[in-house]
Amino acid sequence: MIAFLSLILTIVLYWGAKRCYRLKPKVYLSPLLTAPLLIVALLVWTDTPYDSYQAGAKWLSDMLEPATIAFAVPLYKYFHILKKHAAEIIVSVLSGSVAAIVSSLFIARLLHLNMQIVDSLIPRSVTTPIAMGVSASIGGVPAITAVFVIMTGLLGSVIGPMVIRWLRIENDIARGVLLGTAAHGAGTSKAFEFSPITGTISSLSMILAALMTLGVAPWLVPVLAGVF
């Protein structure tokens, strides 16, 4: 019963948070921020163990991976643009993915975090399902990684548009790569607010960043750990 209520509660709170965000699109009303905070508050108030909540909510987490397939629709629609700019997109996303790994490790070591937290922080710029898998493969804690991913997405969806306006970036390819590589799903959602093409490029960049991080992180992290 608790598991079922947890599932319904999560859906209702997220739906309500999204409605509020549409009426007033302010960063502090983002569903990625308000829904988790409300859930945590309710769990604490009702003294509900996290394991009991997760028994129902895990079904939503399991849907993240198949939901990613939905990004194939805009990718197919604008395939001619993706093909034309394939080289620029691949090089840019690879550079951004490596920069994210290096900066994460550098900041973590600068703050003297223990190695398990460092490994949990490394895949923060990747979409949640793959980030958790990368985290587990390099010795991190997937649950902590999920928190870092959400924080990165929120910050990226706020700072990214500011950078775009400040640098006067009007090219759809550049905007899409920036938001998709740096802020994964949250950035992609923001990218579609610019234009369908920006959103599509962001979707592709997010997927490429995830694949590149999955392939690069396991061997790059040990090498960088010796440097830092």
C-alpha positions as CSV (number, residue, x, y, z in Angstrom):
1,M,0.0,0.0,0.0
2,I,2.8,2.4,0.9
3,A,4.6,1.5,-2.3
4,F,1.5,2.4,-4.4
5,L,0.9,5.6,-2.6
6,S,4.6,6.6,-3.1
7,L,4.2,6.1,-6.8
8,I,1.0,8.2,-7.0
9,L,2.5,10.8,-4.7
10,T,5.5,11.3,-6.9
11,I,3.5,11.6,-10.0
12,V,1.0,14.1,-8.5
13,L,3.7,16.3,-7.0
14,Y,5.7,16.4,-10.2
15,W,2.6,17.2,-12.2
16,G,1.6,20.0,-9.8
17,A,5.2,21.4,-9.9
18,K,5.2,21.3,-13.7
19,R,1.9,23.2,-13.8
20,C,3.3,25.9,-11.5
21,Y,6.4,26.2,-13.6
22,R,4.4,26.6,-16.8
23,L,2.4,29.4,-15.2
24,K,5.5,31.1,-13.7
25,P,8.7,29.8,-15.3
26,K,11.2,30.8,-12.6
27,V,14.2,28.6,-11.7
28,Y,13.1,28.2,-8.1
29,L,9.8,26.7,-9.3
30,S,11.5,24.1,-11.5
31,P,10.0,20.6,-11.1
32,L,13.5,19.2,-10.7
33,L,13.8,21.3,-7.5
34,T,10.4,21.6,-6.0
35,A,9.1,18.1,-6.5
36,P,12.1,16.4,-4.7
37,L,12.0,18.9,-1.9
38,L,8.2,18.4,-1.4
39,I,8.7,14.6,-1.4
40,V,11.5,14.8,1.2
41,A,9.5,17.1,3.4
42,L,6.5,14.7,3.3
43,L,8.7,11.6,4.0
44,V,10.2,13.4,7.0
45,W,6.8,14.6,8.2
46,T,5.2,11.2,8.0
47,D,8.3,9.4,9.2
48,T,8.3,7.1,6.1
49,P,11.5,5.1,5.5
50,Y,13.2,5.8,2.2
51,D,13.2,2.1,1.4
52,S,9.4,2.0,1.7
53,Y,9.0,5.0,-0.6
54,Q,11.6,3.6,-3.1
55,A,9.6,0.3,-3.4
56,G,7.0,2.2,-5.3
57,A,8.9,5.1,-6.8
58,K,11.5,2.8,-8.4
59,W,9.1,2.1,-11.2
60,L,9.5,5.7,-12.3
61,S,13.3,5.4,-12.1
62,D,13.1,2.3,-14.3
63,M,11.2,4.2,-16.9
64,L,14.1,6.7,-17.4
65,E,16.0,4.4,-19.8
66,P,13.1,3.6,-22.2
67,A,12.0,7.2,-22.1
68,T,15.3,8.2,-23.6
69,I,14.2,6.5,-26.8
70,A,11.7,9.3,-27.3
71,F,14.5,11.5,-28.3
72,A,14.8,9.5,-31.5
73,V,11.8,11.3,-32.9
74,P,13.4,14.8,-33.3
75,L,16.7,13.1,-34.2
76,Y,15.0,11.4,-37.2
77,K,13.2,14.6,-38.2
78,Y,16.3,16.7,-38.4
79,F,18.7,14.0,-39.5
80,H,19.9,16.0,-42.5
81,I,21.1,18.8,-40.1
82,L,22.8,16.3,-37.8
83,K,24.6,14.7,-40.8
84,K,25.8,18.1,-42.1
85,H,27.3,19.1,-38.8
86,A,28.4,15.7,-37.5
87,A,32.1,16.5,-37.2
88,E,31.6,19.7,-35.2
89,I,29.1,18.1,-32.9
90,I,31.2,15.0,-32.1
91,V,34.4,17.0,-31.5
92,S,32.5,19.6,-29.3
93,V,30.7,17.0,-27.3
94,L,33.9,14.9,-26.7
95,S,35.8,18.0,-25.6
96,G,32.9,19.0,-23.3
97,S,32.7,15.5,-21.8
98,V,36.4,15.3,-21.1
99,A,36.3,18.8,-19.6
100,A,33.5,17.8,-17.3
101,I,35.4,14.8,-16.0
102,V,38.6,16.8,-15.5
103,S,36.9,19.7,-13.8
104,S,34.8,17.4,-11.5
105,L,38.0,15.6,-10.4
106,F,39.9,18.8,-9.9
107,I,37.1,20.5,-7.8
108,A,36.6,17.3,-5.7
109,R,40.3,17.1,-4.9
110,L,40.5,20.8,-4.2
111,L,37.7,20.3,-1.6
112,H,39.5,17.2,-0.2
113,L,36.6,14.9,-0.8
114,N,37.1,11.2,-0.3
115,M,37.6,9.0,-3.4
116,Q,34.1,7.5,-3.3
117,I,32.5,10.9,-3.4
118,V,34.9,11.9,-6.2
119,D,33.9,8.9,-8.2
120,S,30.2,9.8,-7.6
121,L,30.8,13.3,-8.8
122,I,32.6,12.4,-12.1
123,P,29.6,11.6,-14.3
124,R,27.5,14.6,-13.1
125,S,27.1,16.0,-16.6
126,V,25.5,12.8,-18.0
127,T,21.8,11.8,-18.0
128,T,20.8,10.0,-14.8
129,P,20.4,6.3,-15.9
130,I,23.9,6.3,-17.6
131,A,25.5,8.5,-14.9
132,M,24.4,6.0,-12.2
133,G,25.9,3.1,-14.3
134,V,29.2,5.0,-14.8
135,S,29.3,5.8,-11.1
136,A,28.9,2.2,-10.1
137,S,31.6,1.0,-12.6
138,I,34.2,3.4,-11.3
139,G,33.5,2.9,-7.6
140,G,31.0,5.7,-6.8
141,V,27.6,5.7,-5.1
142,P,24.8,5.8,-7.7
143,A,22.3,7.5,-5.4
144,I,24.8,10.3,-4.6
145,T,25.5,10.6,-8.3
146,A,21.8,11.1,-9.0
147,V,21.8,14.1,-6.7
148,F,24.9,15.6,-8.4
149,V,23.2,15.1,-11.8
150,I,20.1,16.9,-10.7
151,M,22.1,19.8,-9.3
152,T,24.2,20.0,-12.5
153,G,21.0,20.0,-14.6
154,L,19.4,22.8,-12.6
155,L,22.5,25.0,-12.7
156,G,23.1,24.3,-16.3
157,S,19.6,25.2,-17.3
158,V,20.0,28.5,-15.5
159,I,23.6,29.4,-16.4
160,G,23.5,28.0,-19.9
161,P,20.9,30.5,-21.3
162,M,22.7,33.4,-19.5
163,V,26.0,32.4,-21.2
164,I,24.2,32.1,-24.6
165,R,22.8,35.7,-24.2
166,W,26.0,37.1,-22.8
167,L,28.1,35.6,-25.7
168,R,25.3,36.3,-28.2
169,I,25.2,32.8,-29.5
170,E,22.5,32.6,-32.1
171,N,23.6,29.4,-33.9
172,D,21.3,26.5,-33.2
173,I,24.1,23.9,-33.3
174,A,26.3,25.8,-30.8
175,R,23.4,26.4,-28.4
176,G,22.2,22.8,-28.6
177,V,25.7,21.3,-28.0
178,L,26.3,23.7,-25.0
179,L,23.0,22.8,-23.2
180,G,23.0,19.1,-24.0
181,T,26.6,18.4,-23.1
182,A,26.6,20.5,-19.9
183,A,23.1,20.0,-18.5
184,H,21.8,16.8,-20.1
185,G,18.0,16.4,-19.8
186,A,17.3,19.7,-18.0
187,G,19.4,21.5,-20.5
188,T,17.6,19.8,-23.4
189,S,14.3,20.8,-22.0
190,K,15.5,24.4,-21.9
191,A,17.0,24.0,-25.4
192,F,13.6,23.2,-26.9
193,E,12.5,26.6,-25.6
194,F,14.9,28.3,-28.0
195,S,13.9,26.2,-31.1
196,P,13.1,22.7,-32.2
197,I,16.5,22.4,-33.9
198,T,18.4,23.6,-30.8
199,G,16.5,21.0,-28.8
200,T,17.2,18.2,-31.3
201,I,21.0,19.0,-31.3
202,S,20.9,19.1,-27.5
203,S,19.2,15.7,-27.4
204,L,21.9,14.3,-29.6
205,S,24.6,16.0,-27.6
206,M,23.2,14.6,-24.4
207,I,23.2,11.0,-25.8
208,L,26.7,11.4,-27.2
209,A,28.0,12.8,-24.0
210,A,26.6,9.9,-22.1
211,L,28.2,7.3,-24.5
212,M,31.5,9.1,-24.5
213,T,31.6,9.4,-20.7
214,L,30.7,5.7,-20.4
215,G,33.6,4.9,-22.6
216,V,36.2,7.4,-21.4
217,A,35.6,7.7,-17.6
218,P,36.7,4.2,-16.6
219,W,40.2,4.6,-18.0
220,L,40.6,8.4,-17.7
221,V,39.7,8.7,-14.0
222,P,42.5,6.4,-12.7
223,V,45.0,8.3,-14.9
224,L,43.8,11.7,-13.7
225,A,43.7,10.5,-10.1
226,G,47.4,10.0,-10.2
227,V,47.9,13.5,-11.6
228,F,45.7,15.3,-9.1
